[in-house]
Amino acid sequence: MGASNSMLFVILPMVTRAMGTGEIYVGLIFAGSSLFYMGFSPFWGNLSDSKGRRPILLVGLAGNTLSLTAIALVAGSALSGALAPMVAMALFAFSRMLYGSIGSAIQPASQAYIADRTGMHERTRLMSALTAGSGLGTAFGPPLAAWAGGLISVEGFVLALAGVSFAVFIMIALALPEHRAPTPRKPGSQHLWRLARDPRLWPYLVVGVAGWTAQGVFLQTLLFYLLDKAHLAIEQAALVSGSILAGGAFLVFGAQFILIPLLRLSPRVLMITGMILTGIGALTMMLGAEVWSIGFAFLLTSMGTGLSRPGVVSGASLSVEPREQGGAAGLATATAGAGFFFWRPLPVLRFISLYAPKPPMGRWPRWSY
């Protein structure tokens, strides 16, 4: 999961620049998939309470495999010139929506599965291990994606990831046991809405949305920032961004797999520390224009994310009853999609300012740029 998502932050900008389309379309693609992810994650998590964790996990893996396969085919056709740029963009958007709507079942089902098998004292540690697993994949995705063009091909690399996703599907279908009987109730949107407004849970959701919004800004603009502010060439920027993303992912992995279990930090301390580090990283990015300052800022925000994310998911899990674990996991997972989507009005306004009919004065207000 981590590798198949993080590599897209390198691959899609490279493909769109090669086709001559702008970064606005990359932002809109991620915005669409994030909207679907935000909407469907709570649904799948809530459904896992009544249908079981393993069936929902298999559905999510199937969606992830289909999404990666579609992205590989579209990338290959676009780079060979067989697809018009705007047709390729539309197909990329559809491929990512497959992941947002179906692949979004993986994370809430996984979190709820761990919650079913852990007590209160070990849940934060094991939730951190779950997110560290995603972080380890995230560490390998960007550099492999940046270097894949010189080894096999972009589409070959993405197809290989689709094959790994399918292999995990087979492994879970054959070997993963279900340890908790599904709750005998019919899942519904009213239950989710009540849970989202529950005072036990909504503070964690607010922190999750804020943290993922900050991380989404950095992830989706890093390569363009290196191109336009550090003035790197496209090939050099792709390699540098891949290295920076890998370094950030390794920091996240170390924080979640080593630091949190060692110090046994509470969800509250994790969230506060993570948000402070993210704020310092944002300030550093604003003031710097060199490669080292951009990289250092991204590493700070990565460490902040690595601390705050386990605090959100474990705190949300610890705040609800066992029969509500799936719904809580789905809502906590949806904060990632919400964070990646809610900052997208800025590129949308930029898109309007470029292509919409001009107002009588001949230009849109400055804030739309």
N, C-alpha and C positions, 0 to 999 in steps of 0.2 A: 504493500500500500504506500509506504513512504517513498520508495524509489519511483513507483509509477506516477506519483503526483509531482514530486520535486523535479523530475527530469523535464516536465512540461514547461517549467519556468525558464528553461534554456532552449528547448526545442521549438516551442511556438514562436518566440521572438525571432529566432534564426530563420524559420521558414517564412514568416511574414515579411521580414526584411528582404529575403531572397526573392519573394514575389513582388516586392514593391508596395505592399500595403503597410499601413501605419500601426503604431502601438495601440491606438484607440480600439481597433478590432480585437486585439489580444485581450484588452481589458473587458470588452463586452462579452467575449467568449467565457472568460472566467466569472464574470458577473452572472451570466445565465446559469452556469453550472452551480455556482454558489447559492443562487436562489432556489434551485431544485434541491440541493443538499440541505439547505435550511428547512425547506418544507417537508421533505421526506424522512429525514433522520428521526424526528419524534414519532412519525407514523410507524417506522420499522421497529424502533425501540419499544413502543407500546404494544405492537403486534407480537413481539417476542415474549411478552408476559403471558400471552394466551396460547401461542402456537409453539413455544419453545425457542431456545437460543440457536440450536444447530440449524434448523430449517431456514431461519432468517439469515444466518451467516452464509449459508450456501447460496441463497438468492443474491446476496451482496457480492459474493465472489464471482458469480456468473455475470452480473452486470459489469463488474470491473474488467473481466476478461473481454467481454463484448466491446466495451469502450476502448480499451487499448488496441484491440484488433482493428477497429474502425479508424482510430487515429493513425495507425501505421499505414493503412491502405490509402488514406487521404494524403498523408505526408509524402508518400512515394509518388502518387499521381501528380500532386502539386509541384514537386521539385522537378519532375520530368517534363512538365509543361502540358500534361494531358488534361488538367483541370484549369479553368479560368480562376483567377485569384479570388473573386467574390464567391464563386461556387465553393471553392476550397474552404473559405472562411465559414460559410454556412454549414458545411459538412463537419468542420472542426467543432463548431458550436453544438451540432446535434450529437456528436460523439461524446463531448463532455457532459451533455445533459443526460446521456445514458448513465454515466457514472454518478451524476448528482441525484438522479431519481432512483436508481437501483443499487449502485455500488455504495450508496450512503448507508445501507443496512449493515455493513461490516462492523463499523466502530461501535455503535450502540449495542449490538448483539454481543460483541466481545467484552465490552465493559460490564454488561449485565451478567454475562457468564462468570466473570471473575467475582462479581459481587455475590453471586449465589454460593460461591465456594470459600469465601473468606470471612473472618471476623473483623470487628471494628479496629483492632489494634494492628492488623497487618494489611488492611485494605489500601492505605495510602502508598505503602511500599510496593504492592503488587500492581496498583494502577500506574505507578511511576514506571514499573518494568514494562507494562503494556505500551505506554507512550514512548518509552526508550526503544522498544522494538521498531516502532514506526520511525523514530529518529535515526536509527542505524540504517534503515533503508533509505531515508532522506539523504544521509551522508554519501551514499554511493550513487544515487540517481544523477545529480547534476554533472559531476566530472565524467561519468560514463557516457551521458548524453552528449557532452561537449566533445569527447574524444571518439564517439562512435562513428562519426562521419569519415574519419581517417582509417577506421578499421573495417567495419562492415558497411553499414549505412544507417541513417536515422530510422528508416522504416524497419530494418532488420533488428535493430536494438529494441524498438518498441514491441515488435512481434515476439522477441525473446521474453520480454516482461509479461506479455499476455500468456505465453507458455508457462511461465512460473506461476502466474495466477491460477491457471487451469490445474496445474499440478497440486497446488494447495487445496483447490476445490475437491479434487479426488481424495487427497489425504484426509480432509475433514469429513467427507462423506463416509469414508471407510473406518476411521479410527477414533473420531472425537466422541466421547460419551456425553450423554445428557444427564446432568446430575440433579435437576430439579423439575418436578412435574409442572407443566404449564398451569397458570391460574385459570380456573373454570369461569371465565367471564368473557363477554363480548367487548373487544376494544372499541373505543369511540373517541371522537374529537373532544367531546365535553369533558371527559376524564383528563385529557392532555391539557386543555385550557385551564381547568381547575388546578392542575399540578404546576403549570407555568406561573400562575398567580399566587401559589402557595408561599407564604412568608418564609417557610423553611428552605425554599429552593431558589426563588427569584434573585437574591443577592449574588449567588454564584453565577447565574446566567448573565447578569449585567457585567460582572468582571470578565466572564468568558468572551462576551461580545467585544468589550473594549480591548482585551488583549489580542484577539484574533484580527480586529480591525487594524491595529498597529502592525502586526506581523504581515498582514495582507499587503499593506502599502509597501513595505520593504521588499517582500518576495517578488511582487509583480512589477516593480520599477527598478530593481537592482541593475539589470543588464542595460536598460535604457539610460540609467544614471551614469554608468561607466562610459557609455557611448557619447553622451551629450555634455556631461560636465567634466569628466576626466579625459575626454577626447581620445578614447581608444578606438582602434579599428574593430570591425565586427568580429573577426576571428579571435583577436586578442581579448576583446571584451567577453566573448563566450567562455574562453578558458579561465579568465580571471574570475568571472561570476561563478563558474562551476567550482573553482577552488574556494571562494568565499562561502558559497552555500554549503560546501562539504565541511569547511571548518566550523561554521555555525551549527551544522547538524551534529558534529562530533561533540561540541560543547553541550548541546542539548542532551545527547546520549550520556555523557559523563555526569551531568547534573542529575538526570533521572535514574540512572542505573547505579551510581556510586554515591553521589553527594547526599541525595534525599534519604536512601536507606541508612547511610552512615550516621547522619545527624538526627534522623527521625523528626523532621520538621512537621509542624501541623499544617493543615490546609490554609489557615489564616496567614501564618508566617510566609508560606510559599507564595501566596497571591500578592501580599504587600511587597515582598522583596522583588518579585518578578516585575511588577508594574513600575517600581522605582528604576530598575535597570533598563526597562524599555524606554522610559522617559529620558534617561541620560543618553541612550543610544540615538533617540530621535533628535535631540539637541545637537549631538555630535555630527550627525548627518547633515543637518541644516547649515552648520558653520564650516564644514569641510568640503573641499573639491578635489583632493588628491585620492589616489587609489587606496593608500594606507588608511586614510581617515574614513573613507566609505566602508572599507572592510572592517575596521575596528568598530564602527557604529553598528554594522550588521551583527557582529559577534556579540556585542552588548545586548542587542534586542533578542538575539537567539537564546542567550542565557536567561534573559527575562522570561521568554516564552517557555523555556525548559523548566523553570520553577513554577510559573503560575498555572500552566495547563494541568499538571497532576493535582494541584490544589483545588482547581475547579471541579474536575471529574470525581476525585475522591470525596471532596466536601459535599458535592451534590448526592453522591451515593450514600454517604453516612447520614444525611439529613432526612432520608425517607425510609419507609417500611420495605420489607422484602418483596411484597406484592407490587410495589411501585418502582422496582429497580429498572425495569426496561424503559418505562416512560421517562424516568429521571435521566437515564443514560442517553436516550434519544434527544432530550432537550439540551443536555450538556454538549452533545456532539453537534447539535444544530448551531451552537454559538460560533463554530468555525465557519459554517456557510454564511451566517449572518454577518460576521466580521468582514469576510471577503466581499460581501455584497454591499454593505451599507456605505462604504467609502466610495462606491462607484458612481454616485451622482456627479462627481467632478469630471471624470472622463466623458460622461454622457453630455454634460453641459458643453464641454469642449467640442464634442461631435456636433452638437446643435449649432455652436458658434461657427463651425467651418462649413456646414452643409445646408443649414436651414435658410430660408429667405431672410434677408437682412431687414431690420426695422427701419423706420423712416430716417433715422439719423445716420444710417449706413453702417452701424456696428452695434454689437451686443455690449452690455455693461462689462467692465473690466473683470469683475469677479467670475464671469463665465469662462475666462481663459485659464 
